[in-house]
Amino acid sequence: MANIKVALAGASGNLGPAVLKELLAAGFDVTVLTRQGSDKTFDSRAHVAQVDYESLDSLKAALSGQEAVVSTLHVGAVPISTHLRLIDVAVAAGVKRFIPSEYGCDTTNPLTSKLPVYGDKVVIQEHLKNVAKESGLSYSFLITGLFLDWGLEKGLIVNFAGPATLYDGGDRRFSATTLAGIGKGVVGIINNLDATKNSTVYINEARVTQNELLELSGKSLETKVVQTADLEQQAFAELAKPAPNRTIFATNLILRAVFGEGYGGLFDPEKVSNELFGLKILSKEELRGLIPK
């Protein structure tokens, strides 16, 4: 497996560095795609290909000979046309597997897929499904839940600086995975191409509630309860404005998808590929170690 050639797009974002680290640790031959003129630097073990994401020829030259393409490009911030172009060029270059920038919430859940913040992801999914029927390119949608360590650090899951907002009461159990764990999930897909072909792949390192995290922190924080249905209503009100604030509507809808009843925030254990990928559920002590002091 060590000689598999993998191209990584979006290696410098929130998730990209962790995915790059795990791909290199697995011994893959990794090429990082970066925009022309970029001065970003990466691990010396990785090749770097500066590309024009608007140019089919530029992308095809970079993807020639690659067996898998992993995208961690920010869906929403990066135009949908860029994501679709990367897929089409992967087909033209003879790439075997494409892992799009999914991660996060279960966008295959009917309720979640209808939330506007996931519109581009659904379009990408449908494009890959159609392409897979007509070409040699296959896909894997990696669903991970919230970014656990990042979400705790940023106060998205629980604001440990206080006051702590408890969504729908704080007792709804949800799935989450660390950035490193997501990287290991990507590696797991590439190491198990047959088992993960044209499928949705679920992983999680925690199945926890906000109140359990508060208890683990040992902190006595002021709390307030917010209903995710209200967050969704506020998000749509923001979207109705002439110039909606993406941070407001996107965050509200993500929270709705994670904590809202029926949105698939807690993955079915029978669907989770932890065992195949060598991932484990974190212990209470390990979870406590991720909580900001």
N, C-alpha and C positions, 0 to 999 in steps of 0.2 A: 504493500500500500504506500510505502514511503515515497515512491517516485511519481505519484499522481500529481499532475499539474493543475493548480487551482488559481484562478484569478479572483481577487477581492476588490470590489468597488466600495468606497466609503470607509476606508481604513482609519480615518482620523476623527470620526465622530464620537458619540458617547459609547457606542457598542463596538465599533470597528477595531480599536486597539486590542480589546480582549479577544475578539475573534481571530485577529492576526496572530496573537501570542499562542493561542491554542492550535492553530493550523501549523505554525512553525514547530511547536513542541511535538506535534504528531509526525513530523518529518516530511510533510508535503513540500513540493516545489512550488512556492507561492510567488505570484506576481501581483503587486499592488497597482491598481489603476489610480492615477492621480491627474488632476487637471493640468493642462499645459501652463507652464509658468509658475506652478506651485513650488514653494520653497520648503514644503513639509518634508521631514526626514523620517525614515522608518528603520526597523531592525535590519542590520546589514545582511542577514540571511535571506531577506526577501528581495526579489527583483522589483524594480520600479519602472512602470511604463506610463509616461505622460501622454494623455489622450485628449482629443477634442470630442466631448460627449455629443456634440452636434454632428459629427462626421462619421458616416458609416465606414469609410475606408480606414480612418484612424482607429476606430474601435476594432474593426476586423483584424487589423495588423496585430493589435495587442492580444486578441483572443485566439489567434491562430495557434493550434496545438494544445490549447487548454482543454482539460477534460471536465472541469467543473467551474462554474461561475457562482460566486457568493456575493450578494448585494447587501450592504448595510447602509445604503444611501437613504437619507431621510425622506420617507414617503410623505408628501404634502409640501415640504419645503423645496424638494427637488421636483421639477415639473414631471408630470405623468409621462410626457413624450420621451423623456430621457430613460425612464424605466422600461418602456415598451421598446425603444430603440435598442437598448442593451440586450433584451431578449431576442429580438429579430437578428441582431448581429451574431449572437451566440448560435442561433440556428445555422446561419450562413457559414460560420467558422467550424461547424461540426462538433460543438460542445455536447457532452453527454447529459450533464445535469445542471439545472439552474435552481439555486436557492434564493428566492426573492426576499426583499426586506419586509418580512412578516413580523415574526417574533411577537411579543406582546399578547394582546387579547385574542380570543377565539373568534376571528372574523368569519369562520364558517358557520357560526351560530346565527340563526335567522334574525333574531332581534339585534344582535351586535352588527351584523352586516348592513343593516338599514341605517345605522347611525352615520351622519354625513362625514364625520372625521375619518371613516374607513372607506369612503367611496373609491379613492384611488387604489387602495389595496384590493378591493373586489374586482376592479377593472383589470388589474395585473393578474389576479388569479384566473379570471376568465380567459385572458389572452394566452396564458401559459397552457391552460387546458386545451384550447383550440389548436395551439401550435404543436402540442404533444401528439395530437391525433394525426398530424400531417407531416411530421418530421422525426428525426432521431433524438430530439431533445426531450428529456423528461424533467420533472420538477419535484420538489419537496417543499411543502409549506411548514415551517417550524414555528409552532405555537408554544410560548414559554410563560405566559402570564406576565405580571409586572416585573420590571428589572429590580430584583430584591434589594441588593446592596445600594444601588444607585437611588432607588425610590426611598429607602430609609434615610440615606444621606441628605437627599433634597427635601425631605419632609412631605413627600407626596403620599406615602403610605400612612404614616403617622408623623405629626409635627411634634417631635420630642422637646422642642424649645417651648411648647405650649402657647396658647391653648390647643388641645388636640381635638380635631374634628372627627367624629365617629359617624361613618356613613351608614345610614339605615340602622343605627344602633351600635355598630361595631362588632356584631357577633356573626356576621356572614363570613364563612370560611372561603379563602381564595387561594389560587395557585400562583406561585412566583418562583423566579429563577435568578441566580446571580449572573453577572456579566460573564464571569469565567465559565459558569455552567452552560450558558447559551453557546459560548465558544466550543465547549465540549460536545454540545448537541449538534453543532454544524459538522464537527469532526466525525461524530457518530453516523451522521447521514452519509458522508462521503465514504466511510469505511463499510457501509452497509447499503450500497446502491440498489441492490435487488429488493431488499426488504422495505426500502423507503421510496421506491419508484412511484411517481405520480400519486402521491398520498399526502395527507395532512399528518404531521408528526408532532406529538405532544411530549413535553418534558416539564418537570417541576421539582424544585429542591425544597419547597416549603408549601404546606397546606395549613394555613394559619388564619387567625382572625386579628383584627386591630386590637381588641381587648386583651388577647393573649400576648401580643407584642408589648402592650402597655404594662402588663403584669411582669413580663420578663425584664423590662427596663428598670423596674424597682422605683420608678419615679411617681410622685403624686402630682398629677397635672390637672389643671382645669380642663373640662371637656365640654363639647357642645355636639348635639346630634343634628345632622343634616340629612334630608331625604334625597336620594339620588334621582327620584322623579322630579324634584324641584330643580336639581342641577341640569337635568335634560331640558326642562322648560326654559331655564335661563339661557342655555346654550342656543336654543332655537330663536330666542328673542335677540341674542347677539348676532346670529346669522342673518337675521332680517334687516340689520342695519346696513347702510350703504357701504361702510368700510368696517366689517366685523373684525374684532380682535381675536386672532387665531388662538392665542394662549388661553383666553377665557373659554371659548366654545370647545376647543380641543380637549383641554384638561377636564372640563365638566363631563364631556361625553365619554372620555376614557374611564373616569371614575364610575360613571353609570354602567359601563361594560364590565368593570371589575367587580363592583359591589352590588349591582342591581340584581334582583331576583329573576332568574330565567335567562340571564345573559351569558351563561357558561363560564363564569369567572373561576369556578372550581372544576378541574378536569376530571373526567371519569377515569378512575384508577386503571381500568381495563384497557384504556386507550393510550396510557402513558408508556413511553419507550425508555424509561430510566434504566431498566435492567439491561436492555440491549446495548445501551450506551455507557454502562458502568457508572451511572449517576445515582446518588443516594439522597434520601430526605435528610435535611440538616437536623441535628439534635438541638435541644433547647439551649444547650451551652453554645453551640455554634451560631444559633440565631441571636443569642444575647451578645455575642461578640461583634455582630454587624450593626447593633443599635448604637447610634451616636451617644457619646457620654454627655 
